Amino acid sequence: MAAAEGQWVLMATGRSPTNIAVIKYWGKRDEALILPVNDSISVTLDPDHLSATTTVAVSPSFPSDRMWLNGKEISLSGGRFQSCLREIRKRARDFEDEKKGINIKREDWEKLHVHIASYNNFPTAAGLASSAAGLACFVFTLGKIMNVKEDYGELSSIARQGSGSACRSIYGGFVKWCMGKKDDGSDSIAVQLADETHWNDLVIIIAVVSSKQKETSSTSGMRDSVETSPLLQYRAQTVVPSRVLKMEEAIKNHDFESFAKLTCADSNQFHAVCLDTSPPIFYMNDTSHRYVLAVHWLGILIISLVEKWNHSEGTPQVAYTFDAGPNAVLIAQNRKTAALLLRKLLYYFPPEDKDLSSYLVGDKSILGDAGLHSIKDVEALPAPPEMKIPDQKFMGDVSYFICIRLGAGPKVVADESQALIDAVTGLPKGL
Amino acid sequence: MAAAEGQWVLMATGRSPTNIAVIKYWGKRDEALILPVNDSISVTLDPDHLSATTTVAVSPSFPSDRMWLNGKEISLSGGRFQSCLREIRKRARDFEDEKKGINIKREDWEKLHVHIASYNNFPTAAGLASSAAGLACFVFTLGKIMNVKEDYGELSSIARQGSGSACRSIYGGFVKWCMGKKDDGSDSIAVQLADETHWNDLVIIIAVVSSKQKETSSTSGMRDSVETSPLLQYRAQTVVPSRVLKMEEAIKNHDFESFAKLTCADSNQFHAVCLDTSPPIFYMNDTSHRYVLAVHWLGILIISLVEKWNHSEGTPQVAYTFDAGPNAVLIAQNRKTAALLLRKLLYYFPPEDKDLSSYLVGDKSILGDAGLHSIKDVEALPAPPEMKIPDQKFMGDVSYFICIRLGAGPKVVADESQALIDAVTGLPKGL
């Protein structure tokens, strides 16, 4: 039902980034509140290339809360959305817009319904933490429209209840999710370790394996690990606390060697815990033989390539990290290293069609730095000398690459023309 | 140099089995003495199908110690062979054979040289613990000829110094290698938990991936894990001790459910520790793309198949375990289950050529139990119903299957015609 004629529609639009953990979150100590078994640390990715945009509209004419994701209506009845909505409504404040003649008292928010439209500027199914960006944006934008004054730490704690890692998307740069100790989860919040300008040499290249696959929920996998992996508790209680301290130091000191070693080791340990789970967690369910092999081969090849390259240089050039999804995330020390890395990656994973510029999204200028101006340059790439395996190529295993920098946290989109909801109808534009 | 005319050649021949760990050995606390970081438990495999046979010859005419493996002379100068030779010579006793007119005093053994010929009745390179069988046989047969009277525990401790897991091949049935506490390693010995008749329902099926690959030494991998994996110490100190107790109980009580769960969990945890190693340990070096994929796919498919089958039956039917080599070892509760398992395995991994009987070695009668009398029966096999992945087949990924039972420990081969060395020349037969 659209807004009734003559009634106001109040709107706010926000944009939130996605993030990639360098010290991994795996395992909850409380499923309902989403409280983790260990701290985690992430880098926030540039929202220009990977982000969620969300418009929240409020109108006395809306009979119920509704939500649309990428243009399709989805149910808001899930516990996670409801937790975030409830927690933001609890903190809502008086709001007045004299020009529009809108005056909402704190207690009115309980009765007012919202329409929420959200959109990811990257494929939802690509396994790029779309739920982290989406839930952070949901909470951030709801908070803006409801005039919530709580600090970002408290917002992060609410986003956490929507999707654990969403709490880290509340800030830009380097972010730590402190597991907290309290049973009510109020101290399980994210804090910013450093903003995106602190260490702006880093360049991230993501190999997206396939956008055809559903982003599998990590909830059941985490639960299985907590219940069956003897190594998980040791990791959470003993290994991660010391790694978090070292990672904080590495970030503070721009110490890429430590940063890379910790990132790679923690990615591998996270997958070790998945393997130590009973039954072991693989990328196996309902996928094709070709896909399973492509994912494993990509992982093995990229890990081997990075380890051998780092070893041959004597000091780490690149860090790799793999989430529960299939994509490889590579963090290069600087732009020059990223360009060299791209040459090695494109040697093994050339594009299936000849259009190089659609094969690398994000900061396409890295192609020029890598000396790759056309597909001919890719075809002429030499085999990475540090690799001793046969120099076979794997066309089609990678859907596309993303080149991206660290980025800022959530922002209000002030330009009202960017809103995803029509200010008159109160429904998503284009519906 | 052959035995000089008129001089005697004394010979002994022994045969030793190979073994498969169900609680894994991974990591040494002392590299020189080969002292492990945790206890391990293995099953000994039937030597009729997998074993090493070794003939040791002694003659005053031999100017030096020499050894031949599968007909090719190899160097005996390595520290491991030398340790075993030294330890056995130390314990040598007076020997007399009136008929042959041979009289060797304890102190003479130091001056007498040996010729050793060893032969595996399976491909050395197949990753089937040939070094465990070989070193156990080396020590056992040397001990026999030198009239060593020490008990099997002490023999196992000597075999351990040749190849860690060789100490477990000194017994049949179920064997535990106690890590020991002493710095000199004298209490790091194997003990028999139960002989091969104790639980004789078990049937083992091994999928041999390829016999073209070299058996890679696990020494450097273990060292890397000990030095870099934070999870290894926790596994060794906390997880394994409790698993060993539970495994001993399971074996004692013929409790297949516990046996299978512990076996699978420990195989997966061993591989988790390999992944937690920096750089992570994969089957990657100097192998082809096809081989790497075949090994990973075999592992993923077989683990998934067994986990899903066990889950669908409500109670474990089969346990899987993977060593550092590429082969899959499957332990079935009984012959009926093994036959069902074989049908599932042959559905996915049919033989490349049409000769079924050379595709299954060992106890070929299992083919009849599985209703597989010809290649047509294999081609007509239905897809395993518990698997939801596409029912693709992977011809050529498995070289052959072995069907085998538990077996006895080392034995003297009394039939002198079976000796590998010519009693006149003192050199390997056929040389």
Interface residues (C-beta under 8 A of the other chain):
Chain A: T228 P230 L231 Y234 R235 T238 V239 K261 C264 A265 N268 Q269 H271 A272 V273 L275 D276 T277 S278 P279 P280 F282 M284 N285 D286 T287 S288 H289 V292 L293 H296 W297 I300 I303 S304 E307 H311 K388 I389 P390 Q392
Chain B: T228 P230 L231 Y234 R235 T238 V239 K261 C264 A265 N268 Q269 H271 A272 V273 L275 D276 T277 S278 P279 P280 F282 M284 N285 D286 T287 S288 H289 V292 L293 H296 W297 I300 I303 S304 E307 H311 K388 I389 P390 Q392
